[in-house]
């Protein structure tokens, strides 16, 4: 295997991982936002006050 082949393989692996990582993180953004919003609106403020005291 030549140096050019190794460089191409490295570039392909780096590009593929980056491509998958971006898709994964962009897909998780709405899920995390929905879960944070849901947790904020459904928590019981009286229980939260007792826990923090």
HTML snippet that shows the backbone in 3Dmol.js (N, CA, C, O; Angstrom):
<script src="https://3Dmol.org/build/3Dmol-min.js"></script>
<div id="view" style="width:600px;height:400px;position:relative"></div>
<script>
const pdb = `
ATOM      1  N   UNK A   1       0.849  -1.175   0.000  1.00  0.00           N
ATOM      2  CA  UNK A   1       0.000   0.000   0.000  1.00  0.00           C
ATOM      3  C   UNK A   1       0.898   1.242   0.000  1.00  0.00           C
ATOM      4  O   UNK A   1       1.816   1.352   0.813  1.00  0.00           O
ATOM      5  N   UNK A   2       0.634   2.140  -0.886  1.00  0.00           N
ATOM      6  CA  UNK A   2       1.469   3.341  -0.985  1.00  0.00           C
ATOM      7  C   UNK A   2       0.985   4.408  -0.008  1.00  0.00           C
ATOM      8  O   UNK A   2      -0.073   4.286   0.611  1.00  0.00           O
ATOM      9  N   UNK A   3       1.787   5.443   0.107  1.00  0.00           N
ATOM     10  CA  UNK A   3       1.436   6.551   0.986  1.00  0.00           C
ATOM     11  C   UNK A   3       0.170   7.250   0.497  1.00  0.00           C
ATOM     12  O   UNK A   3      -0.636   7.717   1.301  1.00  0.00           O
ATOM     13  N   UNK A   4      -0.002   7.319  -0.817  1.00  0.00           N
ATOM     14  CA  UNK A   4      -1.205   7.958  -1.365  1.00  0.00           C
ATOM     15  C   UNK A   4      -2.453   7.139  -1.030  1.00  0.00           C
ATOM     16  O   UNK A   4      -3.503   7.705  -0.723  1.00  0.00           O
ATOM     17  N   UNK A   5      -2.341   5.812  -1.088  1.00  0.00           N
ATOM     18  CA  UNK A   5      -3.474   4.958  -0.723  1.00  0.00           C
ATOM     19  C   UNK A   5      -3.836   5.114   0.753  1.00  0.00           C
ATOM     20  O   UNK A   5      -5.012   5.182   1.112  1.00  0.00           O
ATOM     21  N   UNK A   6      -2.816   5.171   1.596  1.00  0.00           N
ATOM     22  CA  UNK A   6      -3.071   5.363   3.027  1.00  0.00           C
ATOM     23  C   UNK A   6      -3.698   6.726   3.301  1.00  0.00           C
ATOM     24  O   UNK A   6      -4.589   6.842   4.142  1.00  0.00           O
ATOM     25  N   UNK A   7      -3.244   7.739   2.606  1.00  0.00           N
ATOM     26  CA  UNK A   7      -3.820   9.072   2.781  1.00  0.00           C
ATOM     27  C   UNK A   7      -5.275   9.091   2.336  1.00  0.00           C
ATOM     28  O   UNK A   7      -6.112   9.723   2.980  1.00  0.00           O
ATOM     29  N   UNK A   8      -5.580   8.407   1.243  1.00  0.00           N
ATOM     30  CA  UNK A   8      -6.969   8.338   0.772  1.00  0.00           C
ATOM     31  C   UNK A   8      -7.842   7.584   1.761  1.00  0.00           C
ATOM     32  O   UNK A   8      -8.972   7.991   2.032  1.00  0.00           O
ATOM     33  N   UNK A   9      -7.323   6.489   2.300  1.00  0.00           N
ATOM     34  CA  UNK A   9      -8.066   5.718   3.294  1.00  0.00           C
ATOM     35  C   UNK A   9      -8.312   6.546   4.553  1.00  0.00           C
ATOM     36  O   UNK A   9      -9.410   6.526   5.110  1.00  0.00           O
ATOM     37  N   UNK A  10      -7.307   7.260   4.991  1.00  0.00           N
ATOM     38  CA  UNK A  10      -7.449   8.122   6.170  1.00  0.00           C
ATOM     39  C   UNK A  10      -8.481   9.216   5.918  1.00  0.00           C
ATOM     40  O   UNK A  10      -9.316   9.497   6.779  1.00  0.00           O
ATOM     41  N   UNK A  11      -8.425   9.826   4.751  1.00  0.00           N
ATOM     42  CA  UNK A  11      -9.389  10.867   4.416  1.00  0.00           C
ATOM     43  C   UNK A  11     -10.805  10.303   4.355  1.00  0.00           C
ATOM     44  O   UNK A  11     -11.745  10.935   4.836  1.00  0.00           O
ATOM     45  N   UNK A  12     -10.961   9.120   3.768  1.00  0.00           N
ATOM     46  CA  UNK A  12     -12.290   8.502   3.674  1.00  0.00           C
ATOM     47  C   UNK A  12     -12.840   8.180   5.061  1.00  0.00           C
ATOM     48  O   UNK A  12     -14.021   8.405   5.326  1.00  0.00           O
ATOM     49  N   UNK A  13     -11.997   7.660   5.941  1.00  0.00           N
ATOM     50  CA  UNK A  13     -12.448   7.323   7.295  1.00  0.00           C
ATOM     51  C   UNK A  13     -12.821   8.590   8.068  1.00  0.00           C
ATOM     52  O   UNK A  13     -13.854   8.635   8.736  1.00  0.00           O
ATOM     53  N   UNK A  14     -11.977   9.613   7.973  1.00  0.00           N
ATOM     54  CA  UNK A  14     -12.245  10.862   8.678  1.00  0.00           C
ATOM     55  C   UNK A  14     -13.526  11.515   8.170  1.00  0.00           C
ATOM     56  O   UNK A  14     -14.345  11.979   8.963  1.00  0.00           O
ATOM     57  N   UNK A  15     -13.698  11.550   6.868  1.00  0.00           N
ATOM     58  CA  UNK A  15     -14.891  12.151   6.272  1.00  0.00           C
ATOM     59  C   UNK A  15     -16.145  11.375   6.656  1.00  0.00           C
ATOM     60  O   UNK A  15     -17.165  11.976   6.996  1.00  0.00           O
ATOM     61  N   UNK A  16     -16.083  10.068   6.607  1.00  0.00           N
ATOM     62  CA  UNK A  16     -17.241   9.245   6.957  1.00  0.00           C
ATOM     63  C   UNK A  16     -17.658   9.402   8.405  1.00  0.00           C
ATOM     64  O   UNK A  16     -18.846   9.523   8.704  1.00  0.00           O
ATOM     65  N   UNK A  17     -16.684   9.399   9.306  1.00  0.00           N
ATOM     66  CA  UNK A  17     -16.999   9.570  10.724  1.00  0.00           C
ATOM     67  C   UNK A  17     -17.568  10.959  10.980  1.00  0.00           C
ATOM     68  O   UNK A  17     -18.530  11.113  11.732  1.00  0.00           O
ATOM     69  N   UNK A  18     -16.976  11.965  10.356  1.00  0.00           N
ATOM     70  CA  UNK A  18     -17.481  13.331  10.529  1.00  0.00           C
ATOM     71  C   UNK A  18     -18.912  13.443  10.005  1.00  0.00           C
ATOM     72  O   UNK A  18     -19.761  14.071  10.638  1.00  0.00           O
ATOM     73  N   UNK A  19     -19.171  12.845   8.872  1.00  0.00           N
ATOM     74  CA  UNK A  19     -20.507  12.893   8.266  1.00  0.00           C
ATOM     75  C   UNK A  19     -21.534  12.249   9.195  1.00  0.00           C
ATOM     76  O   UNK A  19     -22.613  12.802   9.407  1.00  0.00           O
ATOM     77  N   UNK A  20     -21.205  11.093   9.744  1.00  0.00           N
ATOM     78  CA  UNK A  20     -22.129  10.416  10.660  1.00  0.00           C
ATOM     79  C   UNK A  20     -22.299  11.188  11.965  1.00  0.00           C
ATOM     80  O   UNK A  20     -23.406  11.257  12.497  1.00  0.00           O
ATOM     81  N   UNK A  21     -21.225  11.765  12.486  1.00  0.00           N
ATOM     82  CA  UNK A  21     -21.299  12.497  13.740  1.00  0.00           C
ATOM     83  C   UNK A  21     -22.195  13.730  13.601  1.00  0.00           C
ATOM     84  O   UNK A  21     -22.987  14.021  14.497  1.00  0.00           O
ATOM     85  N   UNK A  22     -22.079  14.439  12.510  1.00  0.00           N
ATOM     86  CA  UNK A  22     -22.914  15.625  12.293  1.00  0.00           C
ATOM     87  C   UNK A  22     -24.385  15.236  12.198  1.00  0.00           C
ATOM     88  O   UNK A  22     -25.237  15.888  12.802  1.00  0.00           O
ATOM     89  N   UNK A  23     -24.688  14.187  11.451  1.00  0.00           N
ATOM     90  CA  UNK A  23     -26.077  13.733  11.324  1.00  0.00           C
ATOM     91  C   UNK A  23     -26.625  13.317  12.690  1.00  0.00           C
ATOM     92  O   UNK A  23     -27.763  13.645  13.028  1.00  0.00           O
ATOM     93  N   UNK A  24     -25.828  12.605  13.467  1.00  0.00           N
ATOM     94  CA  UNK A  24     -26.277  12.160  14.793  1.00  0.00           C
ATOM     95  C   UNK A  24     -26.561  13.343  15.706  1.00  0.00           C
ATOM     96  O   UNK A  24     -27.610  13.392  16.347  1.00  0.00           O
ATOM     97  N   UNK A  25     -25.640  14.294  15.772  1.00  0.00           N
ATOM     98  CA  UNK A  25     -25.838  15.413  16.687  1.00  0.00           C
ATOM     99  C   UNK A  25     -26.988  16.310  16.242  1.00  0.00           C
ATOM    100  O   UNK A  25     -27.735  16.814  17.080  1.00  0.00           O
ATOM    101  N   UNK A  26     -27.140  16.513  14.949  1.00  0.00           N
ATOM    102  CA  UNK A  26     -28.256  17.333  14.468  1.00  0.00           C
ATOM    103  C   UNK A  26     -29.589  16.626  14.718  1.00  0.00           C
ATOM    104  O   UNK A  26     -30.600  17.289  14.948  1.00  0.00           O
ATOM    105  N   UNK A  27     -29.607  15.320  14.679  1.00  0.00           N
ATOM    106  CA  UNK A  27     -30.821  14.570  14.962  1.00  0.00           C
ATOM    107  C   UNK A  27     -31.172  14.559  16.433  1.00  0.00           C
ATOM    108  O   UNK A  27     -32.347  14.475  16.792  1.00  0.00           O
ATOM    109  N   UNK A  28     -30.168  14.642  17.289  1.00  0.00           N
ATOM    110  CA  UNK A  28     -30.423  14.620  18.729  1.00  0.00           C
ATOM    111  C   UNK A  28     -30.868  15.968  19.282  1.00  0.00           C
ATOM    112  O   UNK A  28     -31.448  16.026  20.366  1.00  0.00           O
ATOM    113  N   UNK A  29     -30.611  17.038  18.566  1.00  0.00           N
ATOM    114  CA  UNK A  29     -30.978  18.376  19.047  1.00  0.00           C
ATOM    115  C   UNK A  29     -32.469  18.494  19.356  1.00  0.00           C
ATOM    116  O   UNK A  29     -32.809  18.936  20.454  1.00  0.00           O
ATOM    117  N   UNK A  30     -33.376  18.125  18.453  1.00  0.00           N
ATOM    118  CA  UNK A  30     -34.806  18.242  18.788  1.00  0.00           C
ATOM    119  C   UNK A  30     -35.216  17.347  19.954  1.00  0.00           C
ATOM    120  O   UNK A  30     -36.066  17.731  20.757  1.00  0.00           O
ATOM    121  N   UNK A  31     -34.628  16.170  20.053  1.00  0.00           N
ATOM    122  CA  UNK A  31     -34.974  15.259  21.145  1.00  0.00           C
ATOM    123  C   UNK A  31     -34.576  15.860  22.487  1.00  0.00           C
ATOM    124  O   UNK A  31     -35.359  15.838  23.437  1.00  0.00           O
ATOM    125  N   UNK A  32     -33.369  16.393  22.567  1.00  0.00           N
ATOM    126  CA  UNK A  32     -32.901  17.002  23.810  1.00  0.00           C
ATOM    127  C   UNK A  32     -33.735  18.234  24.149  1.00  0.00           C
ATOM    128  O   UNK A  32     -34.095  18.434  25.309  1.00  0.00           O
ATOM    129  N   UNK A  33     -34.044  19.054  23.161  1.00  0.00           N
ATOM    130  CA  UNK A  33     -34.852  20.255  23.411  1.00  0.00           C
ATOM    131  C   UNK A  33     -36.247  19.879  23.908  1.00  0.00           C
ATOM    132  O   UNK A  33     -36.761  20.511  24.830  1.00  0.00           O
ATOM    133  N   UNK A  34     -36.857  18.873  23.318  1.00  0.00           N
ATOM    134  CA  UNK A  34     -38.194  18.440  23.749  1.00  0.00           C
ATOM    135  C   UNK A  34     -38.138  17.890  25.173  1.00  0.00           C
ATOM    136  O   UNK A  34     -39.016  18.186  25.984  1.00  0.00           O
ATOM    137  N   UNK A  35     -37.117  17.095  25.484  1.00  0.00           N
ATOM    138  CA  UNK A  35     -37.013  16.520  26.828  1.00  0.00           C
ATOM    139  C   UNK A  35     -36.772  17.600  27.891  1.00  0.00           C
ATOM    140  O   UNK A  35     -37.332  17.525  28.985  1.00  0.00           O
ATOM    141  N   UNK A  36     -35.949  18.592  27.578  1.00  0.00           N
ATOM    142  CA  UNK A  36     -35.715  19.678  28.533  1.00  0.00           C
ATOM    143  C   UNK A  36     -36.982  20.505  28.747  1.00  0.00           C
ATOM    144  O   UNK A  36     -37.303  20.879  29.875  1.00  0.00           O
ATOM    145  N   UNK A  37     -37.688  20.784  27.671  1.00  0.00           N
ATOM    146  CA  UNK A  37     -38.931  21.544  27.784  1.00  0.00           C
ATOM    147  C   UNK A  37     -39.961  20.770  28.586  1.00  0.00           C
ATOM    148  O   UNK A  37     -40.640  21.333  29.445  1.00  0.00           O
ATOM    149  N   UNK A  38     -40.077  19.494  28.309  1.00  0.00           N
ATOM    150  CA  UNK A  38     -41.032  18.633  29.016  1.00  0.00           C
ATOM    151  C   UNK A  38     -40.691  18.586  30.509  1.00  0.00           C
ATOM    152  O   UNK A  38     -41.586  18.678  31.349  1.00  0.00           O
ATOM    153  N   UNK A  39     -39.420  18.446  30.839  1.00  0.00           N
ATOM    154  CA  UNK A  39     -39.008  18.396  32.242  1.00  0.00           C
ATOM    155  C   UNK A  39     -39.288  19.719  32.949  1.00  0.00           C
ATOM    156  O   UNK A  39     -39.673  19.731  34.118  1.00  0.00           O
ATOM    157  N   UNK A  40     -39.097  20.817  32.253  1.00  0.00           N
ATOM    158  CA  UNK A  40     -39.337  22.132  32.847  1.00  0.00           C
ATOM    159  C   UNK A  40     -40.811  22.342  33.152  1.00  0.00           C
ATOM    160  O   UNK A  40     -41.160  22.867  34.209  1.00  0.00           O
ATOM    161  N   UNK A  41     -41.673  21.937  32.235  1.00  0.00           N
ATOM    162  CA  UNK A  41     -43.100  22.183  32.416  1.00  0.00           C
ATOM    163  C   UNK A  41     -43.793  21.155  33.307  1.00  0.00           C
ATOM    164  O   UNK A  41     -44.871  21.441  33.828  1.00  0.00           O
ATOM    165  N   UNK A  42     -43.221  19.984  33.497  1.00  0.00           N
ATOM    166  CA  UNK A  42     -43.902  18.954  34.279  1.00  0.00           C
ATOM    167  C   UNK A  42     -43.373  18.821  35.701  1.00  0.00           C
ATOM    168  O   UNK A  42     -43.931  18.052  36.483  1.00  0.00           O
ATOM    169  N   UNK A  43     -42.328  19.536  36.059  1.00  0.00           N
ATOM    170  CA  UNK A  43     -41.815  19.375  37.423  1.00  0.00           C
ATOM    171  C   UNK A  43     -42.730  20.077  38.419  1.00  0.00           C
ATOM    172  O   UNK A  43     -43.377  21.077  38.107  1.00  0.00           O
ATOM    173  N   UNK A  44     -42.762  19.529  39.604  1.00  0.00           N
ATOM    174  CA  UNK A  44     -43.582  20.072  40.681  1.00  0.00           C
ATOM    175  C   UNK A  44     -42.734  21.069  41.473  1.00  0.00           C
ATOM    176  O   UNK A  44     -41.762  20.679  42.121  1.00  0.00           O
ATOM    177  N   UNK A  45     -43.093  22.332  41.425  1.00  0.00           N
ATOM    178  CA  UNK A  45     -42.289  23.367  42.065  1.00  0.00           C
ATOM    179  C   UNK A  45     -42.273  23.226  43.584  1.00  0.00           C
ATOM    180  O   UNK A  45     -41.285  23.595  44.218  1.00  0.00           O
ATOM    181  N   UNK A  46     -43.343  22.700  44.183  1.00  0.00           N
ATOM    182  CA  UNK A  46     -43.382  22.514  45.629  1.00  0.00           C
ATOM    183  C   UNK A  46     -42.355  21.461  46.046  1.00  0.00           C
ATOM    184  O   UNK A  46     -41.660  21.638  47.046  1.00  0.00           O
ATOM    185  N   UNK A  47     -42.257  20.376  45.294  1.00  0.00           N
ATOM    186  CA  UNK A  47     -41.265  19.337  45.614  1.00  0.00           C
ATOM    187  C   UNK A  47     -39.850  19.874  45.388  1.00  0.00           C
ATOM    188  O   UNK A  47     -38.938  19.562  46.154  1.00  0.00           O
ATOM    189  N   UNK A  48     -39.670  20.669  44.356  1.00  0.00           N
ATOM    190  CA  UNK A  48     -38.352  21.239  44.080  1.00  0.00           C
ATOM    191  C   UNK A  48     -37.928  22.165  45.197  1.00  0.00           C
ATOM    192  O   UNK A  48     -36.746  22.206  45.540  1.00  0.00           O
ATOM    193  N   UNK A  49     -38.846  22.904  45.769  1.00  0.00           N
ATOM    194  CA  UNK A  49     -38.530  23.816  46.875  1.00  0.00           C
ATOM    195  C   UNK A  49     -38.139  23.038  48.114  1.00  0.00           C
ATOM    196  O   UNK A  49     -37.239  23.450  48.847  1.00  0.00           O
ATOM    197  N   UNK A  50     -38.805  21.917  48.360  1.00  0.00           N
ATOM    198  CA  UNK A  50     -38.497  21.104  49.536  1.00  0.00           C
ATOM    199  C   UNK A  50     -37.116  20.458  49.373  1.00  0.00           C
ATOM    200  O   UNK A  50     -36.338  20.406  50.326  1.00  0.00           O
ATOM    201  N   UNK A  51     -36.812  19.967  48.169  1.00  0.00           N
ATOM    202  CA  UNK A  51     -35.526  19.337  47.927  1.00  0.00           C
ATOM    203  C   UNK A  51     -34.366  20.310  48.057  1.00  0.00           C
ATOM    204  O   UNK A  51     -33.302  19.933  48.550  1.00  0.00           O
ATOM    205  N   UNK A  52     -34.546  21.543  47.630  1.00  0.00           N
ATOM    206  CA  UNK A  52     -33.441  22.492  47.658  1.00  0.00           C
ATOM    207  C   UNK A  52     -33.234  23.095  49.043  1.00  0.00           C
ATOM    208  O   UNK A  52     -32.182  23.679  49.305  1.00  0.00           O
ATOM    209  N   UNK A  53     -34.212  22.968  49.930  1.00  0.00           N
ATOM    210  CA  UNK A  53     -34.093  23.563  51.272  1.00  0.00           C
ATOM    211  C   UNK A  53     -33.279  22.687  52.207  1.00  0.00           C
ATOM    212  O   UNK A  53     -33.083  23.039  53.370  1.00  0.00           O
TER     213      UNK A  53
END
`;
const viewer = $3Dmol.createViewer("view");
viewer.addModel(pdb, "pdb");
viewer.setStyle({}, {cartoon: {color: "spectrum"}});
viewer.zoomTo();
viewer.render();
</script>
